Amino acid sequence: MTTSIKYEQGGCQCGAVRYRTTDRPIRAMACHCVTCKLRTGAPYGVGVYFEEKDVEFIQGEMSVYEFASDTSGRWIRNEFCHHCSTTLSWTLEMRPGLRAMAGGTFDNPDWYRIESHIWTRSARSDMCYPDGMAVHERALIG
């Protein structure tokens, strides 16, 4: 019997960059750190983490912005469309072999489930979390 893989797809705002994922994510988190706020221009960012081999960029080219984390000093590499500047993905020195995809860039952003909120010590004071949601003041280790 053949099992078909369901690809989840997404892309940037202008459509120049497209990607697909070929397996389930390792985890999906809402992050309230300063870096994610600046990356998204929003109160928090959503990262859907995959093994790097499970993400394929199928169209377009991206630009890269690499910087050192203000909390760990390790590098973070954001990748974004060089036409419309949508950040689609990032990799972290502290998580080798993983690639985060920006949750809002999936064609169907409802297919994954946010498992936790992290860096909530930096969250807005009026932030409310769903009942039963895992909430962490700092980053998850592991």
C-alpha positions as CSV (number, residue, x, y, z in Angstrom):
1,M,0.0,0.0,0.0
2,T,1.3,3.5,-0.9
3,T,1.1,6.2,1.7
4,S,0.9,9.7,0.2
5,I,2.6,12.6,1.9
6,K,0.5,15.6,2.4
7,Y,2.5,18.7,1.7
8,E,1.7,21.9,3.5
9,Q,2.7,25.0,1.4
10,G,3.2,28.6,1.9
11,G,4.9,31.7,0.7
12,C,5.6,35.4,1.0
13,Q,3.2,38.3,0.6
14,C,4.1,39.1,-3.1
15,G,4.2,35.4,-4.1
16,A,7.8,35.4,-5.3
17,V,9.0,32.8,-2.7
18,R,7.1,29.5,-2.2
19,Y,7.9,26.5,0.0
20,R,6.4,23.2,1.0
21,T,7.0,21.0,4.0
22,T,7.2,17.2,3.7
23,D,6.6,16.0,7.2
24,R,5.0,17.0,10.5
25,P,6.6,19.8,12.6
26,I,8.7,19.1,15.6
27,R,6.8,21.8,17.5
28,A,4.9,25.0,17.0
29,M,5.3,27.9,19.5
30,A,4.2,31.5,20.0
31,C,7.3,33.5,21.1
32,H,7.1,36.8,23.0
33,C,10.8,37.6,22.9
34,V,12.0,41.0,21.7
35,T,13.5,39.5,18.5
36,C,10.3,37.9,17.4
37,K,8.4,41.1,18.1
38,L,10.8,43.0,15.9
39,R,10.9,40.3,13.2
40,T,7.1,40.3,12.9
41,G,6.1,43.8,14.0
42,A,3.5,42.1,16.2
43,P,3.1,41.3,19.9
44,Y,4.5,37.8,19.3
45,G,5.7,35.6,16.6
46,V,4.7,32.0,15.7
47,G,7.4,29.5,14.8
48,V,6.6,26.1,13.3
49,Y,9.8,24.0,13.7
50,F,10.8,21.2,11.2
51,E,13.8,19.1,10.5
52,E,15.7,21.1,7.8
53,K,15.3,18.2,5.4
54,D,11.5,18.5,5.6
55,V,11.4,22.0,4.2
56,E,11.8,22.6,0.4
57,F,11.9,26.1,-1.1
58,I,10.3,25.6,-4.5
59,Q,10.3,29.1,-6.0
60,G,12.2,32.3,-5.6
61,E,15.2,33.6,-3.7
62,M,15.6,34.9,-0.2
63,S,17.9,37.4,1.5
64,V,19.5,36.7,4.8
65,Y,20.0,38.8,7.9
66,E,22.2,37.2,10.6
67,F,22.7,38.6,14.1
68,A,23.7,37.6,17.6
69,S,20.9,37.0,20.2
70,D,20.9,39.5,23.0
71,T,20.2,36.8,25.5
72,S,22.5,33.9,24.4
73,G,25.0,35.6,22.1
74,R,24.4,32.8,19.5
75,W,23.5,33.6,15.9
76,I,20.0,33.7,14.5
77,R,19.6,33.7,10.7
78,N,16.4,35.2,9.3
79,E,15.5,34.5,5.7
80,F,13.1,36.8,3.9
81,C,11.8,37.6,0.4
82,H,14.1,40.2,-1.2
83,H,11.1,41.7,-3.0
84,C,8.5,42.2,-0.3
85,S,10.6,41.5,2.8
86,T,8.3,38.9,4.3
87,T,10.3,36.8,6.8
88,L,9.5,33.2,5.9
89,S,12.1,31.2,7.9
90,W,14.9,31.3,10.4
91,T,17.6,29.0,11.8
92,L,19.2,29.1,15.2
93,E,22.7,28.2,16.2
94,M,21.2,26.7,19.4
95,R,19.0,24.3,17.3
96,P,21.2,22.8,14.6
97,G,19.3,20.8,12.0
98,L,16.0,22.6,12.6
99,R,14.3,25.3,10.5
100,A,11.5,27.5,11.8
101,M,8.8,28.6,9.4
102,A,6.8,31.7,10.1
103,G,3.4,30.4,11.1
104,G,1.5,33.2,9.3
105,T,3.1,32.3,5.9
106,F,1.4,29.0,5.5
107,D,-1.5,29.0,2.9
108,N,-3.6,27.3,5.6
109,P,-2.4,28.6,9.0
110,D,-4.8,26.4,10.8
111,W,-3.2,23.1,10.0
112,Y,-0.7,23.2,12.9
113,R,-1.4,23.5,16.6
114,I,0.5,26.0,18.9
115,E,1.8,23.9,21.8
116,S,3.2,26.6,24.0
117,H,3.9,30.3,24.6
118,I,7.6,31.1,25.4
119,W,9.5,34.2,26.7
120,T,6.2,35.3,28.3
121,R,8.3,37.5,30.7
122,S,8.5,39.8,27.7
123,A,4.8,39.5,26.7
124,R,2.4,42.4,26.7
125,S,0.8,42.9,30.1
126,D,-2.7,42.3,28.6
127,M,-1.8,39.0,27.0
128,C,-4.3,36.2,27.7
129,Y,-3.4,32.5,27.1
130,P,-5.8,29.7,26.1
131,D,-6.9,27.4,29.0
132,G,-4.5,24.5,29.4
133,M,-1.8,26.2,27.2
134,A,1.9,25.6,28.3
135,V,3.4,29.0,29.2
136,H,7.1,29.5,29.8
137,E,8.8,32.7,31.0
138,R,11.9,31.8,29.1
139,A,12.9,29.6,26.1
140,L,12.3,25.9,26.0
141,I,15.5,23.8,26.2
142,G,15.7,20.7,24.1
